Every structure is written in C-alpha cells, then in structure tokens.
Amino acid sequence: MNERTSLPPGLARLLRVGAGMYGLLVVISWLGMGQPVLDAVFLPALLVMLPVLAVAQLPLVAEEALRRIPVYVGSGATILLLGACGALLGLRRDGPEAMGLTSYPAVPFCAWTVGILASGVGLLAVFLGVRRRLNVEESPLVMRLLPETPSEKAWFVGLSFAAGFGEEIAFRGYAISTMTSILPSPWVAAVVTSVSFGFLHSYQGVIGIVRTTLLGLVLATSFVMSGSLWPPIAAHVAIDLLAGLVLQERLTG
C-alpha cells in the first residue's frame, strides 16, 4: 500500500502565497485596471506564478537524475510557448512597434548588441570574482545542466536561441510594453520584470538570481532606451552560447 506523500510545509506555504498573489493580481489587473482578461491572466502568471514555481521545484529536482537533452527540449519548448503567448497578446494589443519588433538600422543594432554583450560578459566575470572571494561554488544544478557531449552541445545551441527569442519577447517586449500602460514609468516595469526574470532562474542559486536579475536589467535598459527588441535578442543568444559552450570551465571554476 502506497503512502500518501505531502509537500514540505515551507514549499506548500510558498505555493499558497504565490497562488494567492497571482489571483489577487488577476483581479486587480482585470477589474481594477481594466486590462483585457487574457493580459490580466497571462502577465501575473509570467511575473509571479512562474518564478514561484521555479523556486518551489528546486527541492524536487535537487537530487533528481537529469538527462540534459530532454531538459533542453522541454525548457526550450516552454520558453517558446511563453514567447508565442506574449507575442500574440502584445501584437494584438499594442502592435509590433511597442514590442520593439519593427525593423531597426544595422549600425545601432550592432552597437547595442555589442554593448549588451560586453556588459553581460562583464557581469559574469564580476560574479565569478564574487564567488571566488566568498569561496562559494557554482550551483550544482547549473553544473549538471551544462552540455558535455557533441549532441548535448548541439541541443544547447537550440535552447540558447529559444531562450533568446522566447524570454526577450515575453519579459521585455510583452511585459514591459504592457506594464508601461499601467505604471508611471517604463523603468519601473524594467525593474519588476528583471526581478521576476532573476527568480525564474533560481536553479542558479542566490548569486545566480542576483546575477540574472542584473543581466535582465541590462537587457531591459537596452529595450527601453533603443525601442528595439532585436539587440536584446541577439545579445541574449550570444551570452548563453558563450557561457554554456565557450567560457563554461572558466565561469564555473
């Protein structure tokens, strides 16, 4: 006879709080702020419920044997789905210009992309120094997810492109443009989305959450200042590829 399993008290409490916050934000967005019902459901899910679930799943996967390629495929599909939902809602509501998906001149595109890439690599180097100074190892889950075989590296390339397009469309193009209509400044939206983006990457540990939050803020700053989503997309893909395929030994050492 199988014993009934229950969630740890802390995990159950986190899920209850997250679900409560999500429901409250849906009601406020829909009835209090007049947001379309689909936006009122999707935006709080993106910014609150998904990060809560990302934190909540950590105890469940910490000791689980992970097969990298299925994780890459599942994660990439989920991220692309989020990006597709964000694109459909954002384009229907605000159009491609508000989401930064119109054409953009080559010279500023290259300048912004290089600037974001340099800032991102600089952040990785700074946090590598912080970890070493504090004698803190990289998250074990990050180490287990880094590709090793040629096949895993090929699938990781696909995941990097999925993350670059899907996450930027969802968290920057959709979320910032949607929140700008209800907040006093796009910079408030940039900070809020960056914090949520950081907690979505909670598998990277506390230092990783801070690192990813700041990286998200760099990407959001580019979007707000340039008005284009193409540089953040290109730089995001490049940063993931560099971190996962080229610099992984140095960054995790």
VENGICOR-V786774 format. One record per pair of residues at least 24 apart in sequence whose C-alpha atoms are under 10 Angstrom apart, sorted by the first residue. I is the first residue (numbers start at 0). J is the second residue. D is the distance in Angstrom with one decimal. If there is no record, write none. Layout:
BEGIN
I_J_D + I_J_D
END
This chain:
BEGIN
6_59_9.7 + 7_58_9.3 + 9_55_9.2 + 10_51_9.9 + 10_52_9.8 + 10_54_9.0 + 10_55_6.0 + 10_56_8.6 + 10_57_9.7 + 10_58_8.6 + 10_59_10.0 + 11_55_8.5 + 12_55_9.9 + 13_51_7.3 + 13_52_8.9 + 13_54_8.8 + 13_55_7.1 + 14_48_8.7 + 14_51_7.0 + 14_52_7.4 + 14_54_9.6 + 14_55_7.2 + 15_51_9.9 + 16_48_9.8 + 16_51_9.0 + 17_44_9.8 + 17_47_6.9 + 17_48_6.0 + 17_49_9.2 + 17_50_9.1 + 17_51_6.0 + 17_52_8.3 + 17_55_9.9 + 18_44_9.5 + 18_47_8.7 + 18_48_6.9 + 18_51_8.8 + 18_52_9.8 + 19_48_9.7 + 20_44_10.0 + 20_47_7.6 + 20_48_8.3 + 21_45_9.8 + 21_46_9.1 + 21_47_6.4 + 21_48_6.2 + 21_49_9.9 + 21_51_9.9 + 22_48_9.6 + 28_181_9.1 + 32_180_10.0 + 32_181_7.5 + 33_181_9.6 + 34_177_9.3 + 34_180_9.6 + 34_181_8.9 + 35_88_9.7 + 35_92_9.0 + 37_84_9.8 + 37_88_7.6 + 38_84_9.9 + 38_85_9.0 + 38_88_7.0 + 38_89_8.7 + 38_92_9.2 + 38_173_9.8 + 38_174_9.5 + 38_177_8.2 + 41_81_9.3 + 41_84_8.2 + 41_85_8.2 + 41_88_9.0 + 41_174_9.6 + 42_85_8.6 + 42_88_9.9 + 42_169_9.1 + 42_170_9.3 + 42_173_8.7 + 42_174_6.7 + 42_177_8.3 + 42_178_8.7 + 43_174_9.6 + 45_81_8.1 + 45_85_9.3 + 45_169_8.0 + 45_170_7.9 + 45_174_8.3 + 45_192_9.0 + 45_195_8.1 + 45_196_9.1 + 45_199_9.3 + 46_169_9.9 + 46_170_8.2 + 46_174_8.3 + 46_191_8.0 + 46_192_6.6 + 46_193_9.3 + 46_194_8.6 + 46_195_5.3 + 46_196_7.7 + 46_198_9.4 + 46_199_8.8 + 47_192_9.7 + 47_195_6.9 + 47_196_9.9 + 47_198_9.4 + 47_199_9.3 + 48_195_9.5 + 48_199_9.6 + 49_195_8.5 + 49_196_9.5 + 49_198_8.8 + 49_199_6.7 + 50_194_9.3 + 50_195_6.1 + 50_196_7.5 + 50_197_8.2 + 50_198_5.2 + 50_199_4.4 + 50_200_7.9 + 50_201_7.9 + 51_195_9.1 + 51_198_7.7 + 51_199_7.7 + 51_201_9.4 + 52_198_9.6 + 52_199_8.2 + 52_201_9.9 + 53_198_7.2 + 53_199_5.5 + 53_200_7.2 + 53_201_6.4 + 53_202_7.5 + 54_198_7.1 + 54_199_7.4 + 54_200_8.4 + 54_201_5.8 + 54_202_7.5 + 54_204_9.7 + 55_201_9.4 + 56_201_9.5 + 56_202_8.9 + 57_140_9.2 + 57_201_7.9 + 57_202_6.5 + 57_203_10.0 + 57_204_9.7 + 58_202_10.0 + 60_140_8.6 + 60_202_9.4 + 61_139_8.3 + 61_140_6.9 + 61_202_8.9 + 62_139_9.9 + 62_140_9.1 + 63_140_9.9 + 64_143_9.1 + 65_140_9.2 + 65_143_7.5 + 65_144_7.8 + 66_143_9.1 + 66_144_8.4 + 66_151_9.8 + 67_143_8.0 + 67_144_6.0 + 67_145_7.9 + 67_146_7.1 + 67_147_9.2 + 67_151_6.9 + 67_152_9.8 + 67_154_9.0 + 67_155_8.9 + 68_144_9.2 + 68_146_8.6 + 68_150_8.2 + 68_151_5.9 + 68_152_9.1 + 68_153_9.4 + 68_154_6.5 + 68_155_7.9 + 68_158_9.7 + 69_151_9.8 + 69_154_9.4 + 70_144_8.3 + 70_154_9.9 + 70_155_9.8 + 70_158_9.6 + 71_144_8.7 + 71_146_9.7 + 71_151_8.6 + 71_154_6.7 + 71_155_6.5 + 71_156_9.5 + 71_157_8.2 + 71_158_5.9 + 71_159_9.2 + 71_161_9.8 + 72_154_7.5 + 72_155_8.8 + 72_157_8.4 + 72_158_7.1 + 72_161_9.7 + 73_158_9.3 + 74_158_7.4 + 74_161_8.8 + 74_162_8.7 + 75_154_9.6 + 75_155_9.3 + 75_157_7.6 + 75_158_5.1 + 75_159_8.1 + 75_160_8.5 + 75_161_5.4 + 75_162_6.7 + 75_165_8.5 + 76_158_8.6 + 76_161_7.7 + 76_162_9.5 + 76_165_9.3 + 77_161_9.1 + 77_162_9.5 + 77_165_8.8 + 78_158_8.9 + 78_161_6.5 + 78_162_6.2 + 78_163_9.2 + 78_164_8.5 + 78_165_5.2 + 78_166_6.4 + 78_167_9.8 + 78_168_9.9 + 78_169_8.7 + 79_158_9.6 + 79_160_9.6 + 79_161_5.9 + 79_162_7.4 + 79_163_9.5 + 79_164_7.4 + 79_165_4.7 + 79_166_7.8 + 79_168_9.3 + 79_169_9.1 + 80_161_9.7 + 80_165_7.4 + 80_166_9.8 + 80_169_9.4 + 81_165_6.4 + 81_166_7.5 + 81_168_8.4 + 81_169_6.2 + 81_170_9.2 + 82_161_8.9 + 82_162_9.0 + 82_163_9.7 + 82_164_7.1 + 82_165_4.0 + 82_166_6.2 + 82_167_7.6 + 82_168_5.3 + 82_169_4.8 + 82_170_8.4 + 82_172_9.3 + 82_173_8.5 + 83_164_9.5 + 83_165_7.2 + 83_166_9.9 + 83_168_8.0 + 83_169_7.9 + 84_165_9.4 + 84_168_9.2 + 84_169_7.7 + 84_173_9.1 + 85_165_8.6 + 85_166_9.4 + 85_167_9.7 + 85_168_6.4 + 85_169_4.9 + 85_170_8.3 + 85_171_9.7 + 85_172_7.9 + 85_173_5.4 + 85_174_7.7 + 85_177_9.9 + 86_165_9.1 + 86_168_6.5 + 86_169_7.1 + 86_172_8.0 + 86_173_6.7 + 87_173_9.2 + 88_169_9.9 + 88_173_7.7 + 88_177_9.5 + 89_168_9.1 + 89_169_9.0 + 89_172_7.8 + 89_173_5.4 + 89_174_8.4 + 89_176_7.9 + 89_177_7.3 + 90_172_9.7 + 90_173_8.4 + 92_173_9.8 + 92_176_9.9 + 92_177_8.6 + 93_173_9.1 + 93_176_7.9 + 93_177_8.0 + 93_180_9.9 + 95_172_9.1 + 95_173_10.0 + 95_227_9.9 + 96_172_9.6 + 96_176_9.8 + 96_226_8.0 + 96_227_8.1 + 96_228_9.6 + 97_172_7.6 + 97_173_8.6 + 97_175_9.4 + 97_176_6.1 + 97_177_8.9 + 97_226_7.7 + 97_227_8.7 + 97_228_9.7 + 98_167_10.0 + 98_168_7.7 + 98_169_9.7 + 98_171_7.9 + 98_172_4.3 + 98_173_6.1 + 98_174_9.0 + 98_175_8.4 + 98_176_6.2 + 98_177_9.0 + 98_222_9.0 + 98_226_8.0 + 98_227_7.5 + 98_228_7.0 + 99_168_9.0 + 99_171_9.1 + 99_172_6.3 + 99_173_9.3 + 99_176_9.0 + 99_222_7.4 + 99_223_9.2 + 99_225_8.6 + 99_226_5.5 + 99_227_4.0 + 99_228_4.6 + 99_229_7.3 + 99_230_9.8 + 100_168_8.9 + 100_172_8.0 + 100_226_8.9 + 100_227_6.4 + 100_228_6.0 + 100_229_7.0 + 101_226_9.4 + 101_227_7.4 + 101_228_8.5 + 101_229_8.8 + 102_227_8.3 + 102_228_9.8 + 102_229_8.6 + 103_225_9.4 + 103_226_9.2 + 103_227_6.9 + 103_228_9.1 + 103_229_7.7 + 103_230_9.2 + 104_227_9.9 + 107_225_8.4 + 107_227_9.8 + 107_230_8.7 + 108_225_8.9 + 108_227_8.4 + 108_228_9.6 + 108_229_7.2 + 108_230_5.6 + 108_231_9.4 + 108_233_9.2 + 109_229_9.8 + 109_230_7.4 + 109_233_9.4 + 109_234_9.7 + 110_230_8.5 + 111_218_9.8 + 111_221_7.0 + 111_222_9.5 + 111_224_9.9 + 111_225_8.0 + 111_227_9.6 + 111_229_9.3 + 111_230_5.8 + 111_231_8.0 + 111_233_9.7 + 111_234_8.6 + 112_218_9.7 + 112_221_8.8 + 112_229_8.3 + 112_230_4.7 + 112_231_6.7 + 112_232_8.6 + 112_233_6.5 + 112_234_5.3 + 112_235_8.9 + 112_237_9.3 + 113_230_8.5 + 113_231_10.0 + 113_233_9.4 + 113_234_7.3 + 113_237_9.9 + 114_217_9.5 + 114_221_9.0 + 114_230_9.3 + 114_234_8.7 + 115_214_8.9 + 115_217_6.7 + 115_218_6.8 + 115_220_9.4 + 115_221_7.4 + 115_230_7.8 + 115_231_7.2 + 115_233_9.3 + 115_234_6.1 + 115_235_8.4 + 115_237_9.9 + 115_238_9.1 + 116_214_9.9 + 116_217_9.6 + 116_218_9.5 + 116_230_9.4 + 116_231_8.9 + 116_233_8.8 + 116_234_5.3 + 116_235_7.7 + 116_236_9.5 + 116_237_7.2 + 116_238_6.4 + 116_241_9.8 + 117_234_9.1 + 117_238_9.1 + 118_213_10.0 + 118_214_8.1 + 118_217_7.4 + 118_218_9.5 + 118_234_9.9 + 118_238_9.9 + 119_210_9.4 + 119_211_9.5 + 119_213_8.9 + 119_214_6.1 + 119_215_9.4 + 119_217_7.7 + 119_218_8.9 + 119_234_8.4 + 119_235_8.6 + 119_237_9.7 + 119_238_6.7 + 119_239_9.8 + 119_242_9.9 + 120_214_9.5 + 120_237_9.9 + 120_238_7.0 + 120_241_8.6 + 120_242_8.4 + 120_246_9.7 + 121_214_10.0 + 122_210_7.0 + 122_211_9.1 + 122_213_8.0 + 122_214_7.3 + 122_217_9.8 + 123_207_9.7 + 123_210_7.4 + 123_211_9.4 + 123_214_9.0 + 123_238_9.5 + 123_242_8.4 + 123_246_9.8 + 123_250_7.2 + 124_249_9.2 + 124_250_7.3 + 125_210_9.2 + 126_206_7.6 + 126_207_8.5 + 126_209_9.2 + 126_210_6.9 + 126_250_8.9 + 127_206_9.7 + 127_210_10.0 + 127_249_8.6 + 127_250_6.1 + 127_251_7.6 + 127_252_8.3 + 128_250_9.4 + 129_206_8.8 + 130_206_7.9 + 130_250_9.9 + 130_251_9.5 + 130_252_9.6 + 131_251_10.0 + 131_252_8.6 + 135_206_9.1 + 136_204_9.9 + 136_206_9.9 + 136_251_7.7 + 136_252_7.9 + 137_203_7.6 + 137_204_7.9 + 137_206_8.6 + 137_207_8.4 + 137_250_8.5 + 137_251_5.8 + 137_252_7.9 + 138_201_9.7 + 138_202_7.3 + 138_203_5.3 + 138_204_5.6 + 138_205_8.8 + 138_206_8.8 + 138_207_7.9 + 138_251_8.8 + 139_202_8.8 + 139_203_8.2 + 139_204_8.8 + 139_251_10.0 + 140_202_6.3 + 140_203_6.9 + 140_204_8.7 + 141_202_7.0 + 141_203_5.9 + 141_204_8.8 + 141_207_9.5 + 141_243_9.9 + 141_251_8.9 + 142_203_9.3 + 142_247_9.1 + 142_248_10.0 + 142_251_7.6 + 144_243_9.3 + 145_242_9.4 + 145_243_6.3 + 145_244_8.3 + 145_247_7.8 + 145_248_10.0 + 145_251_10.0 + 146_243_7.2 + 146_244_7.6 + 146_247_9.4 + 147_243_9.8 + 147_244_9.0 + 152_240_9.6 + 152_243_8.5 + 152_244_7.2 + 153_244_9.9 + 155_239_9.1 + 155_240_8.0 + 155_243_7.9 + 155_244_8.5 + 156_236_8.7 + 156_237_9.9 + 156_239_8.6 + 156_240_6.7 + 156_243_8.9 + 156_244_8.6 + 157_236_9.7 + 157_240_9.7 + 158_236_9.1 + 158_239_8.9 + 158_240_9.3 + 159_235_8.0 + 159_236_5.4 + 159_237_8.0 + 159_238_8.7 + 159_239_5.7 + 159_240_6.3 + 159_241_9.9 + 159_243_8.8 + 160_232_8.6 + 160_233_8.7 + 160_235_8.4 + 160_236_5.4 + 160_237_8.7 + 160_239_8.5 + 160_240_8.7 + 161_232_9.9 + 161_236_8.2 + 162_232_8.7 + 162_235_7.6 + 162_236_7.1 + 162_239_8.4 + 163_229_9.8 + 163_231_7.8 + 163_232_5.0 + 163_233_6.9 + 163_234_7.8 + 163_235_4.9 + 163_236_4.7 + 163_237_8.4 + 163_238_9.1 + 163_239_8.1 + 164_228_9.3 + 164_229_9.0 + 164_231_8.9 + 164_232_5.6 + 164_233_8.3 + 164_235_8.2 + 164_236_7.9 + 165_232_8.7 + 166_196_8.6 + 166_215_10.0 + 166_231_10.0 + 166_232_8.5 + 166_235_9.0 + 167_215_9.2 + 167_218_8.2 + 167_219_8.8 + 167_222_9.4 + 167_228_7.2 + 167_229_9.0 + 167_230_9.9 + 167_231_6.8 + 167_232_5.9 + 167_233_9.7 + 167_235_8.0 + 167_236_10.0 + 168_228_7.5 + 168_229_9.6 + 168_231_9.5 + 168_232_8.2 + 170_195_8.7 + 170_196_7.3 + 170_215_8.8 + 170_218_9.8 + 170_219_8.5 + 171_196_9.8 + 171_215_8.7 + 171_216_9.7 + 171_218_7.8 + 171_219_6.0 + 171_220_9.5 + 171_221_9.7 + 171_222_7.0 + 171_223_8.8 + 171_227_10.0 + 171_228_7.6 + 171_231_8.7 + 171_232_9.7 + 172_219_9.0 + 172_222_7.8 + 172_223_9.5 + 172_226_9.4 + 172_227_8.5 + 172_228_6.4 + 172_229_9.9 + 172_231_9.8 + 175_219_8.1 + 175_222_9.0 + 175_223_8.4 + 176_222_9.9 + 176_223_9.1 + 185_219_9.4 + 185_220_9.5 + 185_223_7.0 + 185_224_9.8 + 186_216_9.4 + 186_219_8.5 + 186_220_7.9 + 186_223_7.7 + 186_224_9.9 + 188_219_8.9 + 188_223_9.7 + 189_215_8.3 + 189_216_6.5 + 189_217_9.3 + 189_218_9.0 + 189_219_5.5 + 189_220_7.1 + 189_222_9.0 + 189_223_7.9 + 190_215_8.5 + 190_216_6.5 + 190_219_8.1 + 190_220_9.3 + 191_216_9.2 + 192_216_8.2 + 192_219_8.2 + 193_217_8.8 + 193_218_8.7 + 193_219_7.4 + 214_238_10.0
END
